[in-house]
């Protein structure tokens, strides 16, 4: 993708502040040709779980994460960019923890959460009674016993913070939890990958073994660099995409997708259930699926856009719901359904469609996807 001056900016849909107010220009990454201009001052960004669902067998692990870092959802980054450019944002996500990340980046003033605040979260406060829900239920599943105890303490300390600090505190906790996990995920009980680590072509022992203290300081500093001094016009809602009744000039949609070959896939919820569970800490014991090795916490689980057989139906309903808005659907060349099938759905309700190829972005976890391209399907 390129900005209006022709500068390459990666896979971001970009406009230029000095250009016509409210406009976004999109270029084809390979041809470098300007395709069209869309005008939007109010943007809805909605996701049922993000579009990084993929299938990976045990013998496909070729991850090299020497520069491993935690992640922020793609659609949150898109919302951040649009907020930087003065747009009014309505951000919707079905998972509460993603909404909390968005609140930290978009709705929490810079400097409201300090490194002192972060370090205080790690300490037991005299007079408080602490539960040990993570330590009692997830021993040797995702973290070491000492780390389980820290997570228990931090989650409960967050409840005593002022409201304007809570989202930032969750953000720091979530990023730290992800970066200490092999592959940044929670779909497997694989602490042994970290504790029994030997030199291999995937994983990063140094990253995994950073202390929560060091990580809290790291992510607090980074967060303060990116938070706004003057908060943008942002509204955050926490519901499924099909239940979100907000309307705007442009609707940016980021759904899960399925691998081209039909196989046993792991849902996005299963990958991040642990973080979602932390948002409902006291309820965790009542929602653990103890039949599963990874002890999936069922809070926030929803089949919308998570079933291969229902995907086209769900997307059709969503596009119809926003048929009077510009549609921007984020997708990939390696997904099911095909790009052509998705374009057909959008074309049912929009007069003009454009497919923008935004460059190759293979998963670090699976180099068999090295030719994978990010795609944006636009409906006008």
N, C-alpha and C positions, 0 to 999 in steps of 0.2 A: 504494500500500500504506500502511496505517496501523498504528501500534502500538496496544497494548491501551487506551491512554488516548485514542485517537481522533486522535492527532497524525499528520499526513501525513509519511511518511518516504521517499517515492519508490518505486522498484521493488525494495525489499528485503523479504524475508519476515522479519517481525520478531516478537519476543516482548517481554516486559518482565521485568527481573530481580526486580521486586517481586511478580510474579504467581506462579502455581503453578510450582514448580521443574520444569524440563524441558518446559514447554509453549510452543507457538508459536501465535499467533492470526493468521489471515489474513483480510483484509477485501477486499471488492470496491472497486476504486478509483473507479468511477463512482457506485455506489449508496451507498457508505459503510457497507454492512451487514456485520456480523460473520457470517462464513460457518461457521467451525468451528474447533475447537482440536485440535492434534495434539501428542502427548507423545513426546518423543524426547530421550534423553540421549546417545546415541552415533550419530554421523552419518557416512555415507560420502558423499563428494563425488567424483564421477567425470566425466571428460570425455575424449572422444577427440580433440577439438580446439576446443571452444568453439563457440558458436552465432552467430558473426558472419559466416558465409559468405554472400556476396551476389554478384550479377552486376552489372557496371558497364561500359557501353560508353564509348568515348572521348568521345562527344558528351553524356554524362550528367554530366560532371565539373562540379559546382557547389559544390565544397567551399570554405568560408570558415573558415579555421582561425586566426583572430586570437588565440585562446586555446588554441592547439594544445598538447597535452601527451601524453606517452606513456601507455601503458595497462597495466592489470593485469587479467587475465582475470576475468570476472564471477563465476565459480564460486570463484575465490580470495577475492574480496571476501565472498562468502557464507560461506565457511569462516572468514574472519577474524571476521565478525560472530558466528557460532556459537561460536567460541573465546572471544570477549569475554564471552559469556553462559554460560561454564562447561561447554560440551559437549565431549565427547571426539570428536575429528575424525580420520577416515581420508581423506586426500586422495590421489586417484589421477589421473594424467594420462599420456597416451601420449607426450607430448613432454617431453624432459628439461629443456629451458629453462624451461618452465612450472613444473615441479617445483622448480627452483632458485629461482624467484620466490617460490613458496610457502614454501620453506625460509627464505628471507630474512625474510619477513613473520611467519611462525608459529613458527619453530624457532631463530631467532638472537637472542640476548639484546640488548636495547637497550644501545647504547654499545660493543658489541664491535667495531664497524667505524667508524673515525673519519674525519674529513676528511683527516687526515694520511695515513692508510692509502690513501685514494682518490687523493690526489695522487701518492703514491709509485708507484702502479701505472702512471702515465703516463711514467715515466722508465726508461731503460735502466740496468740494474744492471751495474756493472763485473764482469767475469769470467763473465757469462752469454752463451751463444751463442744468438742469436735467429734464428728462421726468419722468412720473409716470405711465408707462404702466402696471406694475403689480398691483399697488394700484387702478388704474382706472378699470381694467378688472377682477380682482380676489378677490375683497373684500369679506371677510368671506368665501372664498372657501378653501384655504389651510393654511393660516397664519393669524395672527392678523393684523390689519391695520398698526401698528408700524413696524411689521416685513416685511410687503409688501413694505413699504417705504425703509427699509434697503436693501432689495434685489434690488430694483430699483437703489439705490445709488451705491451699490457694482458692479453690472454688468456694469454700465456706467464708473465707475472708472477704472475697469480692462482694458478698451480700451486705457487708457493713460499709461499703464505700458510698460516697456521694454519687447521685445518679449520673452526673456528667463524666465520672471516671470509670464507670462499670464497663462500658463497651470497650474502652481502651485496654482495661485489665483482661477482659476475655480475649481480645485480639492477641495480646502478648502470650497468654496461656495457650491459645490454640496454635499459634505459630510455633511455639516451643514444643508442644506435644507432637506436631507433625514432623518437625525437623529431626526429632529423635527416633522416628519410626523408619525402619527399612521401607523404602519406596513411598514414604510419607502417608501410608495408608493403614487401615485397621481391618482389612478383610481376611487376614490370616493371623493365627496365633503363631507368630514367628520371632519372638524375642530371642530365640536361640540363634537366629541369623546374626544378631548383633553380639551376643555374649560369647558365641563360639567362633567369632569371625577369624578367618584366615585370609591371606591374600587371594583375591579372586577378581573377576572382571565386573563385579557389581558391588555396590555398597560403599560406605564411607565411615569407617570406625571412628575417625576423629570427630566428624559431625555428630554421630550418634551419642558419643560419650561426653559432649559438652554438658556442663552443669546447668540446671535450671536457672541458677543465679546469673551465670554468664549470658544465657540466652534471653532472660528477661531484660537485662541491661541492653543487649544488642537490639532487640525488637522494640523496646521503648524508645531508644534513640532514633531508630529508623522511622517509627510511627510519627514522632514529633517533627521529623523533616518533611513529611508528606501531608500532615493534617493542615487544614485551612485556618488562617488567622481570622478571616471573615467567612462565616459559614455560607455555603451555597444554598439554593432553594431545593431542598431534598425532602421527599416523603418516603418512608420505608414501610412496606406492608409484608406480612408474613402469612402467606396462604398459597394454595396451589395455583398454577398458572390459569387453569380453567375457572377457578373461583375468584380470580382477581378482576374486579369490575372497574378498574381505573382506565381512563382514556387519555390519549395524548396525540400529538402530531405524528410521532414516530414510535413504533413499538419494536424494541430490540429483543429477540427471542433466542435463548440459549438452552436448548433441550439436551437430554442425553441422546446418544445414538448407540447402535448395536454393531458388532463386527459384521462384515459382509457374509462370512460363513456362519451359518446357524450353529451355535454351540451353547454350552452352559455358561452363561455370563453372570457376573457378579454385579449387583445393582450399585448405583452410586450411594444409596443409603448405607449399604453394607460396608462400603469403603470408608465412610466417615461417621458411622453411627456413634462411635465413642465420643466425638466432639459434640454431636447433637445431644447425647445423653447428659453431658456435663451441664447443659443449659437447664436440665430438669433433675438436678443432682439427687434430691430426696426421693424421687420416683424411680430411680434406676433399678433397685432390686426387684420391683414389680414388673419390669419390662424386659428383663434379660431372657433371651432364648437360650436356655441351657442345653438344648439339643445340638446347638451349633458349637463347633470347636472355638470359634472366635467370640462366643458369648455376645452375639449381636443384641444391642439395646434397641427395642422396637419403637421407641418414641420418635414420632415424625415420619414413620414409614407410610408410604402412599404408592399405589400402583400406577398412578397417572404418569404417562410417558416412560414407564419402567417395563412394560410388556411389549415385546416385539410384535405380537399379533394385533395390538391395539394402537400402535404408534400413529399410523396414518389417520385413523379415526380421531384420535386425540388432537393431532395437529390440525386437521380440518376444522374441528370445533373451535380451536384457538384462533385460527386465521379468520374464520367467520366472525368471531367475537370482536375482532379488531379490523374488520374489513374497511372501515372508513379512515384508517390510519395508514401511514407508510409502514411497510413491514420490512424488517431486516432480520433475517434468520441466519444465525451462525452455525456452520456445519463443517464437514470434512469430506475429503474424497474417499476415505476408507470406511465410511459408515453405511449402515443399512437403516432406512431405505436409501435408494440412490438419490443423487442430486436431482436427476431428471424427474423422479417421482415427487420429490418435495416441490419442485418448481411447478409441476402440474397442479398440486394442491393450491399453491398461492395464486396461480393463474385463474383458478375458478372465481376468485374474488377481486383480482387486480387486473387492470387493463394492460400493464406493462411489467415485465420482469427482467431482471439483470442478474447474471451470475458473475461474481467477482472472485477470481483466484488470487489469494493473498500470500502465496509462497509456501515453501515446504517447511513443515514443522512436525518432524517425527517425534515419537515418545522416547524419552531417554530410557524408559523401561524395556523397550522393544524395538530394536533396530531393524526388525523386519518391516517396520512402518516408516522407514527412512524417506520414502517417496510421498508420504502423507502430506496433503496440502490443506490449509485452512481455506474455507470458502464462505462467502457472504452472499446470500440469495436475497435480492431486493425486490419488493413488490410495490409498484406505484399506482 
